[in-house]
Amino acid sequence: MGEAKRRRDLGLPPRQGSGQPRDSSPRVVSWLPLTRQQARSFMTWTSRGAWGGIGLLVALWLVVRFIGPALGWWTLQG
């Protein structure tokens, strides 16, 4: 027997939900299930990822251009 039927048969009122929505911030577009808070969070994480990628690219360039040749791993041509 389901919870709703059991409560009805026992004469209990229907269960009440938590009463508060998960995210009460307004939506970016009414037909898209994406809130402004979620959009802000997405922008924060993608910005961090982009800066992380830039940092890794700079580190790779330093290894290829300076550290590798200095340690004799390879030589630069030209």
Summary of the structure (lengths in Angstrom):
residues: 78
radius of gyration: 28.3
end to end distance: 80.3
largest distance: 88.1
contacts: 128
relative contact order: 0.06
helix: 55%
strand: 3%
